[in-house]
Structure formats: structure tokens, C-alpha cells
């Protein structure tokens, strides 16, 4: 993948802070913190919205996968990297009105945008 020069580059990913080399390249590191129950609820809701097919799994299988693999992997690899963040944003809830998981607002993003705009102007 080729990335063209830009004053701001946003890199996103659950394991993004696991690499010390990558962390050293980031000016601002933001960790969006989320409660276990909310993570599980979002996973269940996302699966419920999935049309019947190979990507949809039974609720029983989803819960077993979460307990056996997803949650332990989060606790081992992702949660410990929170200490590398400059900013931790709590994201403990979501609206069930529309259940549009990809459009949910993360509180505190405006603070990050203001920080980025300030840094860009200073350069």
C-alpha cells in the first residue's frame, strides 16, 4: 500500500500499539477503552444484523468463541497496550435505537481533532 504525504495520517487497529517500532512513529496515540459487556453486546448485535450465510454464527458459538478466544486475547494482547496511549477515551455505551454499529459516535473525538489541527498549524 502506498501512502501519499499528508499533514495527518490516521492509523487504526486493535493491535496497533503492540509494535514498539510503530509506536515510535506516532505523534499522538489514542486508545478507545470499552467495557467487556459493551464489546460483547456489540459483537452479538453485529452478528444478529448479519444476513444468513457463512459469516453468521449461532449465539451459542459466538458466546463460546468470545469466552474461549476473543476475551482472553484482548486481555493478553490489546488491553496491556493501553499504557502506551497519550489519550484514553472511554466508550462504554452505544445507542440501540438504530443499531448502526459503524456509525456510532465516540465521545472525545472532538478533543483529538482539535489537538491534531493545532499540531498541523504549528508545523
BELHU-V843898 format. One record per residue. N is the residue number from 1. OMEGA is omega as a letter, one per 40 degrees, with the letter a starting at -180 (* if undefined). Layout:
n->{N N}
omega->{OMEGA OMEGA}
This chain:
n->{1 2 3 4 5 6 7 8 9 10 11 12 13 14 15 16 17 18 19 20 21 22 23 24 25 26 27 28 29 30 31 32 33 34 35 36 37 38 39 40 41 42 43 44 45 46 47 48 49 50 51 52 53 54 55 56 57 58 59 60 61 62 63 64 65 66 67 68 69 70 71 72 73 74 75 76 77 78 79 80 81 82 83 84 85 86 87 88 89 90 91 92 93 94 95 96 97 98 99 100 101 102 103 104 105 106 107 108 109 110 111 112 113 114 115 116 117 118 119 120 121 122 123}
omega->{i i i i a i a i a i a i a a a a a a i i i i a a a i a a a i i a a i i a i i i i i i i a i i i i a i i a a a a i a i i i i a i i a a a a a a i i i a a a a a i a i a a a i a i a i i a a i a i a a a i a a a a a i i i a i i i i i i a i i a a i a a *}
